[in-house]
Each structure stands twice: as structure tokens, then as C-alpha cells.
Amino acid sequence: MQISPAAETDAAEDVPYAWRVFSVTSLGVILTGLNGSTLEIGLPSVARHFHATPTQASWVLLS
């Protein structure tokens, strides 16, 4: 079964906000990665401040 070019354009028109969905999802992935890297950088300072053991500090990364 072959798909006609008209059917391909109809499928693209079914999702008028495809680029917006893609942009918002991509932004969420980038911000999640940034949040994780920020926590990894600040974790030693937080652990020292609260006198946390390495095991307790690892729970912060898991949360």
C-alpha cells in the first residue's frame, strides 16, 4: 500500500501545534538536565553544611 503525497500533508495538518509540542518538550528535557547538573555541583556544599554522610548525600541525588 502506497501513501499518496496528499495523505502525508493531511497528517501534518492534523497536528497544528507539533513544533510547539516539540519545543516545550525539548525545553523541559534541557531544564531537567540543567537542574541535575546544578545539584551535582552544589551537593558537596550542602552535605558539608548539614554534616551529611555520603549515604545521606546520595539520597539527595536520588530524590
PDB file as gemmi writes it, atoms N, CA and C in Angstrom:
CRYST1    1.000    1.000    1.000  90.00  90.00  90.00 P 1                      
ATOM      1  N   MET A   1       0.839  -1.179   0.000  1.00  0.00           N  
ATOM      2  CA  MET A   1       0.000   0.000   0.000  1.00  0.00           C  
ATOM      3  C   MET A   1       0.882   1.239   0.000  1.00  0.00           C  
ATOM      4  N   GLN A   2       0.628   2.136  -0.911  1.00  0.00           N  
ATOM      5  CA  GLN A   2       1.403   3.359  -1.001  1.00  0.00           C  
ATOM      6  C   GLN A   2       0.601   4.524  -0.436  1.00  0.00           C  
ATOM      7  N   ILE A   3       1.322   5.429   0.163  1.00  0.00           N  
ATOM      8  CA  ILE A   3       0.686   6.629   0.720  1.00  0.00           C  
ATOM      9  C   ILE A   3       0.892   7.759  -0.275  1.00  0.00           C  
ATOM     10  N   SER A   4      -0.196   8.393  -0.610  1.00  0.00           N  
ATOM     11  CA  SER A   4      -0.099   9.497  -1.564  1.00  0.00           C  
ATOM     12  C   SER A   4       0.477  10.729  -0.882  1.00  0.00           C  
ATOM     13  N   PRO A   5       1.110  11.626  -1.630  1.00  0.00           N  
ATOM     14  CA  PRO A   5       1.647  12.864  -1.035  1.00  0.00           C  
ATOM     15  C   PRO A   5       0.576  13.689  -0.340  1.00  0.00           C  
ATOM     16  N   ALA A   6      -0.661  13.634  -0.851  1.00  0.00           N  
ATOM     17  CA  ALA A   6      -1.740  14.388  -0.222  1.00  0.00           C  
ATOM     18  C   ALA A   6      -2.017  13.855   1.180  1.00  0.00           C  
ATOM     19  N   ALA A   7      -1.917  12.538   1.369  1.00  0.00           N  
ATOM     20  CA  ALA A   7      -2.156  11.950   2.679  1.00  0.00           C  
ATOM     21  C   ALA A   7      -1.070  12.362   3.669  1.00  0.00           C  
ATOM     22  N   GLU A   8       0.162  12.511   3.197  1.00  0.00           N  
ATOM     23  CA  GLU A   8       1.248  12.943   4.074  1.00  0.00           C  
ATOM     24  C   GLU A   8       1.024  14.361   4.564  1.00  0.00           C  
ATOM     25  N   THR A   9       0.567  15.240   3.698  1.00  0.00           N  
ATOM     26  CA  THR A   9       0.325  16.617   4.122  1.00  0.00           C  
ATOM     27  C   THR A   9      -0.887  16.688   5.043  1.00  0.00           C  
ATOM     28  N   ASP A  10      -1.884  15.826   4.833  1.00  0.00           N  
ATOM     29  CA  ASP A  10      -3.037  15.806   5.727  1.00  0.00           C  
ATOM     30  C   ASP A  10      -2.622  15.391   7.128  1.00  0.00           C  
ATOM     31  N   ALA A  11      -1.706  14.446   7.225  1.00  0.00           N  
ATOM     32  CA  ALA A  11      -1.229  14.002   8.539  1.00  0.00           C  
ATOM     33  C   ALA A  11      -0.496  15.127   9.252  1.00  0.00           C  
ATOM     34  N   ALA A  12       0.271  15.912   8.523  1.00  0.00           N  
ATOM     35  CA  ALA A  12       0.990  17.031   9.131  1.00  0.00           C  
ATOM     36  C   ALA A  12       0.022  18.120   9.588  1.00  0.00           C  
ATOM     37  N   GLU A  13      -1.064  18.275   8.885  1.00  0.00           N  
ATOM     38  CA  GLU A  13      -2.039  19.297   9.269  1.00  0.00           C  
ATOM     39  C   GLU A  13      -2.891  18.851  10.459  1.00  0.00           C  
ATOM     40  N   ASP A  14      -2.915  17.555  10.746  1.00  0.00           N  
ATOM     41  CA  ASP A  14      -3.678  17.065  11.896  1.00  0.00           C  
ATOM     42  C   ASP A  14      -3.073  17.532  13.213  1.00  0.00           C  
ATOM     43  N   VAL A  15      -1.790  17.832  13.225  1.00  0.00           N  
ATOM     44  CA  VAL A  15      -1.105  18.279  14.433  1.00  0.00           C  
ATOM     45  C   VAL A  15      -0.599  19.701  14.187  1.00  0.00           C  
ATOM     46  N   PRO A  16      -1.466  20.699  14.357  1.00  0.00           N  
ATOM     47  CA  PRO A  16      -1.043  22.062  14.035  1.00  0.00           C  
ATOM     48  C   PRO A  16      -0.007  22.624  15.006  1.00  0.00           C  
ATOM     49  N   TYR A  17       0.059  22.063  16.187  1.00  0.00           N  
ATOM     50  CA  TYR A  17       0.989  22.584  17.182  1.00  0.00           C  
ATOM     51  C   TYR A  17       2.181  21.662  17.387  1.00  0.00           C  
ATOM     52  N   ALA A  18       2.554  20.911  16.371  1.00  0.00           N  
ATOM     53  CA  ALA A  18       3.634  19.935  16.510  1.00  0.00           C  
ATOM     54  C   ALA A  18       4.942  20.600  16.923  1.00  0.00           C  
ATOM     55  N   TRP A  19       5.266  21.747  16.335  1.00  0.00           N  
ATOM     56  CA  TRP A  19       6.520  22.426  16.694  1.00  0.00           C  
ATOM     57  C   TRP A  19       6.467  22.978  18.108  1.00  0.00           C  
ATOM     58  N   ARG A  20       5.307  23.416  18.533  1.00  0.00           N  
ATOM     59  CA  ARG A  20       5.187  23.902  19.911  1.00  0.00           C  
ATOM     60  C   ARG A  20       5.368  22.758  20.902  1.00  0.00           C  
ATOM     61  N   VAL A  21       4.753  21.626  20.613  1.00  0.00           N  
ATOM     62  CA  VAL A  21       4.899  20.462  21.497  1.00  0.00           C  
ATOM     63  C   VAL A  21       6.355  20.034  21.540  1.00  0.00           C  
ATOM     64  N   PHE A  22       6.990  19.976  20.391  1.00  0.00           N  
ATOM     65  CA  PHE A  22       8.400  19.600  20.332  1.00  0.00           C  
ATOM     66  C   PHE A  22       9.263  20.598  21.099  1.00  0.00           C  
ATOM     67  N   SER A  23       8.994  21.887  20.944  1.00  0.00           N  
ATOM     68  CA  SER A  23       9.784  22.920  21.621  1.00  0.00           C  
ATOM     69  C   SER A  23       9.627  22.855  23.134  1.00  0.00           C  
ATOM     70  N   VAL A  24       8.410  22.697  23.607  1.00  0.00           N  
ATOM     71  CA  VAL A  24       8.170  22.643  25.047  1.00  0.00           C  
ATOM     72  C   VAL A  24       8.796  21.381  25.645  1.00  0.00           C  
ATOM     73  N   THR A  25       8.676  20.267  24.948  1.00  0.00           N  
ATOM     74  CA  THR A  25       9.274  19.023  25.428  1.00  0.00           C  
ATOM     75  C   THR A  25      10.791  19.140  25.468  1.00  0.00           C  
ATOM     76  N   SER A  26      11.372  19.708  24.433  1.00  0.00           N  
ATOM     77  CA  SER A  26      12.830  19.880  24.398  1.00  0.00           C  
ATOM     78  C   SER A  26      13.300  20.805  25.514  1.00  0.00           C  
ATOM     79  N   LEU A  27      12.574  21.869  25.744  1.00  0.00           N  
ATOM     80  CA  LEU A  27      12.930  22.792  26.819  1.00  0.00           C  
ATOM     81  C   LEU A  27      12.860  22.091  28.176  1.00  0.00           C  
ATOM     82  N   GLY A  28      11.856  21.259  28.369  1.00  0.00           N  
ATOM     83  CA  GLY A  28      11.750  20.508  29.610  1.00  0.00           C  
ATOM     84  C   GLY A  28      12.914  19.558  29.821  1.00  0.00           C  
ATOM     85  N   VAL A  29      13.355  18.910  28.755  1.00  0.00           N  
ATOM     86  CA  VAL A  29      14.500  17.996  28.857  1.00  0.00           C  
ATOM     87  C   VAL A  29      15.771  18.766  29.184  1.00  0.00           C  
ATOM     88  N   ILE A  30      15.961  19.908  28.550  1.00  0.00           N  
ATOM     89  CA  ILE A  30      17.149  20.729  28.811  1.00  0.00           C  
ATOM     90  C   ILE A  30      17.151  21.235  30.252  1.00  0.00           C  
ATOM     91  N   LEU A  31      16.009  21.713  30.731  1.00  0.00           N  
ATOM     92  CA  LEU A  31      15.942  22.227  32.105  1.00  0.00           C  
ATOM     93  C   LEU A  31      16.123  21.116  33.138  1.00  0.00           C  
ATOM     94  N   THR A  32      15.645  19.913  32.830  1.00  0.00           N  
ATOM     95  CA  THR A  32      15.853  18.789  33.738  1.00  0.00           C  
ATOM     96  C   THR A  32      17.335  18.452  33.846  1.00  0.00           C  
ATOM     97  N   GLY A  33      18.025  18.432  32.720  1.00  0.00           N  
ATOM     98  CA  GLY A  33      19.466  18.182  32.738  1.00  0.00           C  
ATOM     99  C   GLY A  33      20.222  19.263  33.476  1.00  0.00           C  
ATOM    100  N   LEU A  34      19.820  20.501  33.274  1.00  0.00           N  
ATOM    101  CA  LEU A  34      20.455  21.621  33.962  1.00  0.00           C  
ATOM    102  C   LEU A  34      20.228  21.533  35.472  1.00  0.00           C  
ATOM    103  N   ASN A  35      19.036  21.158  35.860  1.00  0.00           N  
ATOM    104  CA  ASN A  35      18.726  21.009  37.285  1.00  0.00           C  
ATOM    105  C   ASN A  35      19.589  19.918  37.906  1.00  0.00           C  
ATOM    106  N   GLY A  36      19.743  18.810  37.223  1.00  0.00           N  
ATOM    107  CA  GLY A  36      20.562  17.721  37.744  1.00  0.00           C  
ATOM    108  C   GLY A  36      22.018  18.104  37.871  1.00  0.00           C  
ATOM    109  N   SER A  37      22.540  18.815  36.881  1.00  0.00           N  
ATOM    110  CA  SER A  37      23.955  19.201  36.955  1.00  0.00           C  
ATOM    111  C   SER A  37      24.182  20.262  38.036  1.00  0.00           C  
ATOM    112  N   THR A  38      23.226  21.135  38.247  1.00  0.00           N  
ATOM    113  CA  THR A  38      23.338  22.133  39.304  1.00  0.00           C  
ATOM    114  C   THR A  38      23.372  21.458  40.673  1.00  0.00           C  
ATOM    115  N   LEU A  39      22.560  20.449  40.843  1.00  0.00           N  
ATOM    116  CA  LEU A  39      22.534  19.728  42.116  1.00  0.00           C  
ATOM    117  C   LEU A  39      23.846  18.996  42.348  1.00  0.00           C  
ATOM    118  N   GLU A  40      24.412  18.410  41.310  1.00  0.00           N  
ATOM    119  CA  GLU A  40      25.685  17.708  41.466  1.00  0.00           C  
ATOM    120  C   GLU A  40      26.817  18.668  41.839  1.00  0.00           C  
ATOM    121  N   ILE A  41      26.771  19.872  41.324  1.00  0.00           N  
ATOM    122  CA  ILE A  41      27.801  20.857  41.645  1.00  0.00           C  
ATOM    123  C   ILE A  41      27.652  21.346  43.088  1.00  0.00           C  
ATOM    124  N   GLY A  42      26.430  21.570  43.519  1.00  0.00           N  
ATOM    125  CA  GLY A  42      26.195  22.117  44.854  1.00  0.00           C  
ATOM    126  C   GLY A  42      26.134  21.091  45.960  1.00  0.00           C  
ATOM    127  N   LEU A  43      26.064  19.801  45.613  1.00  0.00           N  
ATOM    128  CA  LEU A  43      25.899  18.772  46.640  1.00  0.00           C  
ATOM    129  C   LEU A  43      27.012  18.741  47.691  1.00  0.00           C  
ATOM    130  N   PRO A  44      28.277  18.886  47.343  1.00  0.00           N  
ATOM    131  CA  PRO A  44      29.307  18.878  48.390  1.00  0.00           C  
ATOM    132  C   PRO A  44      29.115  19.984  49.434  1.00  0.00           C  
ATOM    133  N   SER A  45      28.732  21.158  48.984  1.00  0.00           N  
ATOM    134  CA  SER A  45      28.495  22.259  49.933  1.00  0.00           C  
ATOM    135  C   SER A  45      27.297  21.971  50.828  1.00  0.00           C  
ATOM    136  N   VAL A  46      26.254  21.440  50.264  1.00  0.00           N  
ATOM    137  CA  VAL A  46      25.059  21.115  51.045  1.00  0.00           C  
ATOM    138  C   VAL A  46      25.378  20.018  52.054  1.00  0.00           C  
ATOM    139  N   ALA A  47      26.119  19.005  51.628  1.00  0.00           N  
ATOM    140  CA  ALA A  47      26.474  17.897  52.529  1.00  0.00           C  
ATOM    141  C   ALA A  47      27.347  18.389  53.683  1.00  0.00           C  
ATOM    142  N   ARG A  48      28.291  19.290  53.402  1.00  0.00           N  
ATOM    143  CA  ARG A  48      29.129  19.837  54.476  1.00  0.00           C  
ATOM    144  C   ARG A  48      28.297  20.660  55.449  1.00  0.00           C  
ATOM    145  N   HIS A  49      27.389  21.468  54.914  1.00  0.00           N  
ATOM    146  CA  HIS A  49      26.572  22.335  55.759  1.00  0.00           C  
ATOM    147  C   HIS A  49      25.712  21.523  56.726  1.00  0.00           C  
ATOM    148  N   PHE A  50      25.131  20.457  56.242  1.00  0.00           N  
ATOM    149  CA  PHE A  50      24.245  19.641  57.075  1.00  0.00           C  
ATOM    150  C   PHE A  50      24.957  18.455  57.719  1.00  0.00           C  
ATOM    151  N   HIS A  51      26.274  18.383  57.581  1.00  0.00           N  
ATOM    152  CA  HIS A  51      27.070  17.293  58.151  1.00  0.00           C  
ATOM    153  C   HIS A  51      26.511  15.935  57.738  1.00  0.00           C  
ATOM    154  N   ALA A  52      26.222  15.811  56.451  1.00  0.00           N  
ATOM    155  CA  ALA A  52      25.630  14.580  55.937  1.00  0.00           C  
ATOM    156  C   ALA A  52      26.718  13.571  55.577  1.00  0.00           C  
ATOM    157  N   THR A  53      26.412  12.311  55.798  1.00  0.00           N  
ATOM    158  CA  THR A  53      27.321  11.249  55.386  1.00  0.00           C  
ATOM    159  C   THR A  53      27.177  11.042  53.877  1.00  0.00           C  
ATOM    160  N   PRO A  54      28.117  10.361  53.252  1.00  0.00           N  
ATOM    161  CA  PRO A  54      27.971  10.098  51.812  1.00  0.00           C  
ATOM    162  C   PRO A  54      26.670   9.366  51.462  1.00  0.00           C  
ATOM    163  N   THR A  55      26.239   8.467  52.339  1.00  0.00           N  
ATOM    164  CA  THR A  55      24.984   7.758  52.086  1.00  0.00           C  
ATOM    165  C   THR A  55      23.801   8.717  52.135  1.00  0.00           C  
ATOM    166  N   GLN A  56      23.796   9.611  53.085  1.00  0.00           N  
ATOM    167  CA  GLN A  56      22.707  10.584  53.184  1.00  0.00           C  
ATOM    168  C   GLN A  56      22.732  11.542  52.004  1.00  0.00           C  
ATOM    169  N   ALA A  57      23.922  11.930  51.577  1.00  0.00           N  
ATOM    170  CA  ALA A  57      24.022  12.836  50.416  1.00  0.00           C  
ATOM    171  C   ALA A  57      23.548  12.161  49.137  1.00  0.00           C  
ATOM    172  N   SER A  58      23.756  10.846  49.027  1.00  0.00           N  
ATOM    173  CA  SER A  58      23.292  10.145  47.826  1.00  0.00           C  
ATOM    174  C   SER A  58      21.775  10.129  47.745  1.00  0.00           C  
ATOM    175  N   TRP A  59      21.110  10.168  48.896  1.00  0.00           N  
ATOM    176  CA  TRP A  59      19.647  10.236  48.879  1.00  0.00           C  
ATOM    177  C   TRP A  59      19.163  11.556  48.282  1.00  0.00           C  
ATOM    178  N   VAL A  60      19.913  12.609  48.447  1.00  0.00           N  
ATOM    179  CA  VAL A  60      19.533  13.890  47.860  1.00  0.00           C  
ATOM    180  C   VAL A  60      19.559  13.790  46.338  1.00  0.00           C  
ATOM    181  N   LEU A  61      20.560  13.111  45.798  1.00  0.00           N  
ATOM    182  CA  LEU A  61      20.637  12.941  44.343  1.00  0.00           C  
ATOM    183  C   LEU A  61      19.496  12.062  43.827  1.00  0.00           C  
ATOM    184  N   LEU A  62      19.080  11.102  44.613  1.00  0.00           N  
ATOM    185  CA  LEU A  62      18.003  10.209  44.183  1.00  0.00           C  
ATOM    186  C   LEU A  62      16.636  10.859  44.243  1.00  0.00           C  
ATOM    187  N   SER A  63      16.478  11.893  45.038  1.00  0.00           N  
ATOM    188  CA  SER A  63      15.161  12.498  45.193  1.00  0.00           C  
ATOM    189  C   SER A  63      14.748  13.365  44.058  1.00  0.00           C  
TER     190      SER A  63                                                      
END                                                                             
